[in-house]
Amino acid sequence: MVLEVQVGDVLRLKKVHPCGGYLWEIYRIGADLGLRCTTCDRHVLLPRSKVERRVKEIVRAETSST
């Protein structure tokens, strides 16, 4: 399964971050996904395959207005 995500999407992961947050915003896309915790602002890079296994749902996808 290929996860179709864009920069700005917010993901809910299965496990809680040590700060207590479940929500992560995508800030970088490629072979690795750049994620930012919406609670504590921690930035991490994870391989796309790990993110695909850990994601529970896509909470919000920002709409781009041109």
MDTraj code that builds the backbone (N, CA, C; nanometers):
import mdtraj as md
import numpy as np

residues = "MET VAL LEU GLU VAL GLN VAL GLY ASP VAL LEU ARG LEU LYS LYS VAL HIS PRO CYS GLY GLY TYR LEU TRP GLU ILE TYR ARG ILE GLY ALA ASP LEU GLY LEU ARG CYS THR THR CYS ASP ARG HIS VAL LEU LEU PRO ARG SER LYS VAL GLU ARG ARG VAL LYS GLU ILE VAL ARG ALA GLU THR SER SER THR".split()
xyz = np.array([
    [0.0844, -0.1181, 0.0000],
    [0.0000, 0.0000, 0.0000],
    [0.0891, 0.1246, 0.0000],
    [0.0630, 0.2131, -0.0931],
    [0.1374, 0.3382, -0.0997],
    [0.0515, 0.4467, -0.0358],
    [0.1064, 0.5146, 0.0609],
    [0.0364, 0.6198, 0.1323],
    [0.0457, 0.7489, 0.0513],
    [-0.0684, 0.8007, 0.0079],
    [-0.0732, 0.9246, -0.0700],
    [-0.0844, 1.0422, 0.0256],
    [0.0246, 1.1106, 0.0500],
    [0.0265, 1.2251, 0.1412],
    [0.0941, 1.3431, 0.0737],
    [0.0677, 1.4610, 0.1266],
    [0.1276, 1.5829, 0.0766],
    [0.1826, 1.6619, 0.1937],
    [0.2685, 1.7579, 0.1642],
    [0.3202, 1.8463, 0.2677],
    [0.2018, 1.9213, 0.3283],
    [0.1970, 1.9241, 0.4614],
    [0.0879, 1.9910, 0.5313],
    [-0.0173, 1.8961, 0.5855],
    [-0.0188, 1.7699, 0.5389],
    [-0.1128, 1.6716, 0.5926],
    [-0.0773, 1.6416, 0.7373],
    [-0.1776, 1.6107, 0.8179],
    [-0.1567, 1.5754, 0.9579],
    [-0.1945, 1.4295, 0.9761],
    [-0.1028, 1.3514, 1.0327],
    [-0.1239, 1.2081, 1.0531],
    [-0.1432, 1.1781, 1.2010],
    [-0.2289, 1.0813, 1.2301],
    [-0.2434, 1.0295, 1.3659],
    [-0.1731, 0.8939, 1.3663],
    [-0.0709, 0.8804, 1.4516],
    [0.0052, 0.7559, 1.4591],
    [-0.0501, 0.6658, 1.5690],
    [-0.0164, 0.5374, 1.5614],
    [-0.0690, 0.4391, 1.6561],
    [-0.0143, 0.4580, 1.7969],
    [0.1126, 0.4927, 1.8077],
    [0.1748, 0.5077, 1.9400],
    [0.1900, 0.6541, 1.9764],
    [0.1827, 0.6811, 2.1041],
    [0.1942, 0.8175, 2.1540],
    [0.3415, 0.8596, 2.1611],
    [0.3680, 0.9858, 2.1314],
    [0.5016, 1.0442, 2.1448],
    [0.5267, 1.0677, 2.2943],
    [0.6494, 1.0650, 2.3417],
    [0.6761, 1.0878, 2.4848],
    [0.6175, 1.2179, 2.5407],
    [0.5944, 1.3171, 2.4566],
    [0.5347, 1.4426, 2.5040],
    [0.3845, 1.4286, 2.5252],
    [0.3251, 1.3207, 2.4761],
    [0.1813, 1.2978, 2.4923],
    [0.1007, 1.3214, 2.3668],
    [0.1649, 1.3597, 2.2563],
    [0.0923, 1.3898, 2.1328],
    [0.0845, 1.2707, 2.0384],
    [-0.0258, 1.2630, 1.9646],
    [-0.0451, 1.1602, 1.8625],
    [-0.0358, 1.2171, 1.7215],
    [-0.0472, 1.3486, 1.7061],
    [-0.0588, 1.4103, 1.5747],
    [0.0761, 1.4617, 1.5237],
    [0.1033, 1.4324, 1.3970],
    [0.2280, 1.4724, 1.3325],
    [0.1964, 1.5375, 1.1983],
    [0.2586, 1.6518, 1.1708],
    [0.2404, 1.7212, 1.0442],
    [0.3570, 1.6873, 0.9516],
    [0.3271, 1.6619, 0.8251],
    [0.4310, 1.6304, 0.7267],
    [0.4902, 1.7605, 0.6751],
    [0.6244, 1.7723, 0.6808],
    [0.6900, 1.8907, 0.6285],
    [0.7879, 1.8578, 0.5161],
    [0.8122, 1.7302, 0.4893],
    [0.9061, 1.6902, 0.3842],
    [0.8613, 1.5559, 0.3281],
    [0.8686, 1.5416, 0.1955],
    [0.8291, 1.4168, 0.1305],
    [0.9438, 1.3687, 0.0423],
    [0.9646, 1.2395, 0.0421],
    [1.0680, 1.1766, -0.0396],
    [1.0763, 1.0311, 0.0012],
    [1.1956, 0.9734, -0.0074],
    [1.2148, 0.8366, 0.0416],
    [1.1923, 0.8336, 0.1923],
    [1.2309, 0.9430, 0.2587],
    [1.2021, 0.9621, 0.4009],
    [1.0958, 1.0703, 0.4127],
    [1.0108, 1.0570, 0.5140],
    [0.9108, 1.1601, 0.5401],
    [0.9555, 1.2420, 0.6599],
    [0.9485, 1.3724, 0.6470],
    [0.9786, 1.4617, 0.7577],
    [0.8509, 1.4887, 0.8343],
    [0.8513, 1.4580, 0.9637],
    [0.7337, 1.4767, 1.0481],
    [0.7655, 1.5739, 1.1608],
    [0.6671, 1.6562, 1.1973],
    [0.6797, 1.7508, 1.3076],
    [0.5665, 1.7232, 1.4045],
    [0.6003, 1.6968, 1.5301],
    [0.4994, 1.6739, 1.6338],
    [0.4226, 1.8037, 1.6543],
    [0.2896, 1.7965, 1.6504],
    [0.2091, 1.9178, 1.6652],
    [0.2012, 1.9635, 1.8099],
    [0.2420, 1.8794, 1.9053],
    [0.2376, 1.9153, 2.0472],
    [0.3662, 1.9846, 2.0930],
    [0.4826, 1.9234, 2.0629],
    [0.6092, 1.9759, 2.1157],
    [0.7023, 2.0322, 2.0080],
    [0.6637, 2.0246, 1.8800],
    [0.7431, 2.0782, 1.7681],
    [0.8711, 2.0001, 1.7388],
    [0.8833, 1.8780, 1.7848],
    [0.9997, 1.7941, 1.7547],
    [0.9945, 1.7527, 1.6084],
    [1.1099, 1.7576, 1.5396],
    [1.1203, 1.7175, 1.3995],
    [1.1912, 1.5833, 1.3912],
    [1.1358, 1.4911, 1.3109],
    [1.1995, 1.3615, 1.2882],
    [1.1897, 1.3266, 1.1400],
    [1.2840, 1.2468, 1.0933],
    [1.2800, 1.1896, 0.9594],
    [1.2639, 1.0392, 0.9742],
    [1.1612, 0.9826, 0.9114],
    [1.1372, 0.8391, 0.9156],
    [1.1253, 0.7851, 0.7743],
    [1.1749, 0.6633, 0.7504],
    [1.1549, 0.6025, 0.6185],
    [1.0054, 0.5879, 0.5901],
    [0.9684, 0.6062, 0.4648],
    [0.8281, 0.5987, 0.4244],
    [0.7638, 0.4665, 0.4671],
    [0.8380, 0.3562, 0.4597],
    [0.7816, 0.2253, 0.4958],
    [0.7410, 0.2197, 0.6437],
    [0.8204, 0.2808, 0.7318],
    [0.7860, 0.2825, 0.8744],
    [0.6635, 0.3684, 0.9006],
    [0.6544, 0.4816, 0.8328],
    [0.5391, 0.5690, 0.8514],
    [0.4118, 0.4984, 0.8043],
    [0.4189, 0.4279, 0.6912],
    [0.3017, 0.3569, 0.6389],
    [0.2518, 0.2522, 0.7376],
    [0.3425, 0.1876, 0.8104],
    [0.3010, 0.0872, 0.9095],
    [0.2429, 0.1510, 1.0345],
    [0.2919, 0.2700, 1.0715],
    [0.2553, 0.3320, 1.1984],
    [0.1339, 0.4251, 1.1908],
    [0.0936, 0.4647, 1.0712],
    [-0.0152, 0.5618, 1.0594],
    [-0.1494, 0.4949, 1.0889],
    [-0.2315, 0.5624, 1.1669],
    [-0.3652, 0.5141, 1.2003],
    [-0.4679, 0.5799, 1.1091],
    [-0.4550, 0.7114, 1.0890],
    [-0.5454, 0.7822, 0.9999],
    [-0.4831, 0.9154, 0.9575],
    [-0.5351, 0.9692, 0.8475],
    [-0.4984, 1.1044, 0.8064],
    [-0.6078, 1.1951, 0.8613],
    [-0.5701, 1.2812, 0.9546],
    [-0.6671, 1.3639, 1.0249],
    [-0.7101, 1.4818, 0.9393],
    [-0.6164, 1.5511, 0.8794],
    [-0.6491, 1.6714, 0.8038],
    [-0.5533, 1.6857, 0.6877],
    [-0.6075, 1.7179, 0.5734],
    [-0.5252, 1.7516, 0.4580],
    [-0.5580, 1.8960, 0.4239],
    [-0.4594, 1.9850, 0.4339],
    [-0.4834, 2.1251, 0.4046],
    [-0.5138, 2.1434, 0.2565],
    [-0.6104, 2.2259, 0.2276],
    [-0.6450, 2.2528, 0.0887],
    [-0.5664, 2.3742, 0.0413],
    [-0.5149, 2.3643, -0.0781],
    [-0.4357, 2.4756, -0.1314],
    [-0.5276, 2.5638, -0.2155],
    [-0.5292, 2.6906, -0.1848],
    [-0.6083, 2.7852, -0.2630],
    [-0.5134, 2.8674, -0.3496],
    [-0.5412, 2.8688, -0.4799],
    [-0.4541, 2.9415, -0.5723],
    [-0.5213, 3.0620, -0.6290],
])
top = md.Topology()
chain = top.add_chain()
for i, resn in enumerate(residues, 1):
    res = top.add_residue(resn, chain, resSeq=i)
    for name in ("N", "CA", "C"):
        top.add_atom(name, md.element.get_by_symbol(name[0]), res)
traj = md.Trajectory(xyz[None], top)
